[in-house]
Amino acid sequence: MSDSPKDPAGQALDTRLAHAGKAPAYFGGSPVNTPLVRASTVLFDSVAAMRETRARRGEERAFSYGARGTPTSFALEDAVSELEGAHRTRLFPTGLAAIGMVLLSYLKPGDHVLMSDSVYEPARKLVHSFLDPYGIRCSFFAADGSGIEELFEPNTKLVYAECPGSLVYEMCDLPRLAELAHARGALVAADNTWGSGVQYRPLALGADISLMAATKYLSGHSDVMMGTVATTREAWQPLNERCDAFGMTVSPDDAWLVLRGMRTLSARLQVHERHAMEVAHWLQARPEVAAVFCPALPQHPGHELWKRDCRGTNGLVSFELQPGIENAAVERFVDALSLFGRGSSWGGYESLVAWADMRAARSVTDWSARGAVIRLHVGLEAPSDLLRDLECGFAALGAG
């Protein structure tokens, strides 16, 4: 498990997170937090100044019109770039919008994309609703990357992976995927929402593009929707041009909230990790549980890759119930929980539970003969209280 990444000056990532995207000085002093700047129209002192600013905005960031960002969103872009070790970053209204723009920016009709079997399920819907009708073919590869060499085609332009994978956190060897893709002229994009730039850094492992749903840990409070895409210098231009062409922008209010949330990102993840590991070990001892999914567990199939490539884990723990447990019993388990809220998403301070449909979420791996999978997001509540809540769930599961 790697230590906190350092920058050339020797500062740890935790330190840089606290200071990235800071506000400029005003009248000899500066606020601790970046001010909130809302704008649509931006005024200039002269026609020449307006013309000069607009001429620059194709190559660099310029405060010229609200749809192209304000100093608040620029500060968040800088902070995410620092977090990801990226050249530049663009912001999107949702994580799914970020995924869609990556596909739109780096693929064209006639191209082929390789997509991990472990991707966020709505990304699969993009394949059918967007890629297929526009003549862009997609092949799914095993979540651990096995057998991917045979799937490359002469027109493969992008390898899209999510590591660790959605729902059951499969690990893939991202440096190896990058080596295979780059040797064939393809780019690599990685969904980094699980790692959030703290626990996992795809660009440092060879990826060209890193995406995150800032809705989750970056925001950290379950009250903002946002996506981010950070790239290397070489991969930047196609994304930047598409974003400008489509008017991709975010609310400066939301950007301010995410930037504030990022200041405590590393500290929150440490607590989430500690609580989640306590829950994971407890679940391993339950007779109703067939498997516990968390890459930090030695029993997890990708544990060695996790130790090599990740700094730590987060609050996500999933578990498979024993095959044969009926759906009605699973529903009783979920409904009996009071501290684990029933809802979509994760990454806030609160604990959540979701019943995952693995048959819909995977196409390469066959889940038809396996038990129901429950995903937990373990929040900042006291683990002892969360374990008592889970006890109530298991009692309800066996009460039928």
N, C-alpha and C positions, 0 to 999 in steps of 0.2 A: 504494500500500500504506500503510495508516494506521499512525500511531505507537501506542505503548502508550497505551490509554485512561486518562484522568485522572479523579479524583473531584473534587468541588467544592473540596477542600482543596489540590488540585494534586499529590497523590501518584499516581505511576504504578501501573499494575496489578501489575507485578512486586513493588513494595513492599507493596501491600495484600495480595497473596497470602501473603507471609511473616508477616503479622500478623493476618489475619482469623480469627475464631473462637478467639481466644486464651483461655487459662484465667484464671479470676478469682484474685485474691490470697488466699492462705491464711496466717493468722498473720504478716502483714507481708511475705510474699514469695509469688511465684508460679512454678510450673514453666514451662519454655519450651514444652513440649508439653501439650496438654489432657489431663487424666487420663482414664483409661478407667473409666467408670461403668456397671456392669451392674445391672439391676434388673427385677423384675417387680412385686412389691408395694412401694408407697411409703407410709411411715408419717407420720401427722400428729399434732400435739400435742393437737388437740381436734376434736370434731365440727364446730365452727364453722369451723376452719381447713380441714378436709377439704371442707366444703360450699362455702366461698368459693373454693377452688382449682378445684373441679369446675365451679363456675358460670362461671369465667373461661375455661375451656379451649375453649369454642366460638368465642371471639373472639380469643384470644391463646394463645401457647404456655405450657403449665404442666406442671411435673413432677408428674404425678398418678398415672400408671400406666405400667409399662414398655412396653406396646404403643403408647403415644403418644409414646415417645421418652425418652431420658435426656439429661443435660447433654452427653454426648459426641456424640450424634447432633444435638442442637441446635447445637453448635459447628460441625459439618459443614454443616448447613443454612445457617448464617450465612455460612460461607466460600464456599459455592456461590452464595448470593445476591450476595455481594460480587463474585465472579468474573463472574457473568452480568449484573450491574446490575439485579437483580430486587427486587421487593417482598418475596417470601417463597419458600421452597423446600420441597418434600417429597421424601423418600427412599423408594426401592423396592428389592426384593430383586434385580431384574435390570433391564437396560435395556428388555427386552421388556415387563416388568410396567409400567414407566413409560409406554410407548406405549399399552398397553391401558387404563391408568387415564385417560389423556388422552382417549381415544375415549369411554370410559364417562362421563367427567365433563362433556363438552361436547356430547354427542349423545344423542338419544332416538329411539324408533321414529317413523318418518315423516320424519326429517331426511335431508339429503344432504351428503356430504363430498367434497371434491376432494383427491386425493392425488397427489403427484408420482410419475412413473414411475421415479424414481431412489431410492425409499425402500429401506431395509433389507428384504431379502426376507421375513423372518418377519412383517413388518408386513402384507404381502400376505395371509399366511395368516390373520391376525386378521380381515381383511375377509371372508374366506369362512367362517371358523369362528364369528365373533362378530357382525359387522355384518349380513351377509346374513340369518341366521336371526331377527334381532331387527328386521327391517324398516328398516334404515338403509342407504340406497343409497350406493355409492361410484363415482366416476368418476375415472379416472387421466388426468393431464394431462402434456404433454411436459416432460421434465426441465428444459429451459431456460425453461419458463413460456409458450412461444409458444402462441397460440390459446386460452388459458385463459378469455378473456372470454366465448367462446361456450358454455362448459361450466357457467357459473353457472346455478342454478335458483332459483326463489323460496324454496325450503326449504333452500338451501345454508347451513349453519351453521358450517362449519369448512373451512379450507384447510390441508392438512398437507403440508409440504415437507421435504426433506432436502437441505441445501446446505452444501458441495458434496455431490454425490450419492454413493451407495454404489457402490463398485467402480471406476467410471471418472470420478467427481468432476465431474460436470456442474455448472455454475454457473447459478443463476437470479437474477433481479433481485428480491430479497426486498422492498425498499421499494416496488416497483411492485406486487407481489403483495399486500402489505399495504394499499396504497391501493385496489386493486380490491376486495379482500375487505371492508374496513371500509365502503366506500361502499355495499355491499350487506348490511350488518349481520352479516357473518361474522367469526369470529376466525381468527387465523393461528397455527399451531403449527409449530415448526421443530426438526428433529433436529439438534442441535449437537455431536454426538459428534466429528466430524472436527475442528471448530475448538476444542472443549474450553474455550470461554470466553476463551481467550487469542488464538487466531488469527482467531476469528470471534465476533460478539456479536449474535445475532438480535434481542434485545429492543431494542437501540439502533438497529436497522434497521427497526423497525415491527412485529415479531412480538409477539404477546400471551403466548405460551407457548414456552419453550425446554426441550428434553429433552436429556439426555446419558446415555450408558452410562458411568458412573464406573468400570466394569470396565476401561476402556481407559486413556486417558492420565491421568485424575485419580488413579487408583490407581497405575498405572505399573509394576507388578511382577508382573502375571499371576497374582495369587493371591487376588483378591477379585471377587465378583459384586455389582453395585449399579447402580441407575438413579437419576437425579434429574430433577425437573421444577421449573422456576423460572418464575414468572409476574409480570406486572404487577399492580398493586394491583386494577385493575378486573376482572381475570380470576381472581383468587385464590379466591374463595369456593366456586365449584362443585368445584374440585379438592380443597380442604381438607375439605369436607363428605363427599365420596365416600371419601377416604382414611380418615377416621375411621370411617365406616360399615362399611368393609370390613376394618378392622384392619390397614391397611398399615403395616408397620414393618420395620426392619432390625436386624441384630445390632450392638450397640455396639462389639464387637471389630472388625467390618468397617468401621464408621464411623470408628473410630480409625485404621485402616490407610489409608483413603482420605484422611483429613485429613492424615496424615503425608506421603502421596505428593504432595498438592497443594503442599506447601512447595517442592518442586523442579520443579513442572510446567513453568514457563516456561523454566528452564535446560535441562531435558531436551528440550523441544521445539526449542530452538535447535540442539542437537546432532543430533537426528533430522532436522531440516530440512537442515542442512549435508551430512549423509551421504546423504540421499535425493536431493538435487540432483546430487551427484556420480554416483550410480548412474543417475539419469534421463538425464543427458547421455551417459553411457557407453552406455546402451541405445539411444539415438537413432542411434548409429553402427553398430549391429549390422544386418547384412543380413537376418537372420531376423525382424527386428521390423518390423511394418507401422506401428505407432503407439505412442507413449508417452503415458500419461495422468497428468498432474500439473498442477494449475491454475497453478502458478508458472512453467511453461514458456510462452514467448511463442507457441508453436504451439498451445497448448490453446485450444479454442473459447471458453471462458469467461474467458480470461486478463485481459481488460480489467475485467470485473466483479470478479475476484479482486483486482486491483490497487486498485480503488476501495474494496472492502468488507472486505478481510482484512488482518491484520497480518503474516501469513507463511503458511508451509505446515507440514506435519508429516512423518512418516516413510513415508507411503503413496505408492507408485508402482505403477501397473499398466501392462502393455503387452500389445498385441495381436500375436500371431505372424502371419506371412504366411498368407493363406488357402491351403488345400491341405495344410498340415502335418497329418499324421495324428495321431489321438489317442494311438496307441502312442508316437509320438515325443514328444508333450507329456508323457506319463507318465514317459518316460525322463529328460526334462529335470528334472522335479520331484524324482524319486527320486535323481538324481545329486547333489543339493545336500546339503551337510553342515552349513553354518552357518545356512542358512535352514531353520528347523524347519517341518515339515508339521503345521499345526494351525489351528484356528479362532481367531477374534478377532485383536486387534492392540492396540498401545498400551503394551505392556510394554517392557522394556529390550532384549529380544532380537529378532532378525530372524526373520520368518516368511514362508512362501510358501503360496498357495492358488490352485487352479485354479478360476476363476469360471465358473459356468454363466450366461452373459448371456442366453440364450434364456428361461430361467426367471425371471431377475431383471428383465426388461423386457417390457412388453406394448404400449406405444405405439411405441417404437423397434424396428425390425426388425434383429436381429443374425444372421439365418439364413445370410447369405452371407459373414459375416465370420470372421476367424480366431479361434483360441482366445485367451482373455484370462487372463493370469497376474497375480495381485495379490501385490506384495511389501510387507511392512512392514520398512523398513530400520531396524535397531536401533542400539545404541550401540557395536557392534563397529567395528574399524578398517575404513574403506571399502576399502582395498587388499585386505584379506582377503576381504571380501564380493565384490569384483569377481573375484577368483580363483575363488571358489566358483561364481559365475555362469558363468565361463568353462568350468568342468567341466560345468555343466548344458547349455550350448550344444554342447559337444563330444559329449555323450551324445545330444542331440537329433538331431545329424547322423550318428550312428553306425549307424543302421539300414540 
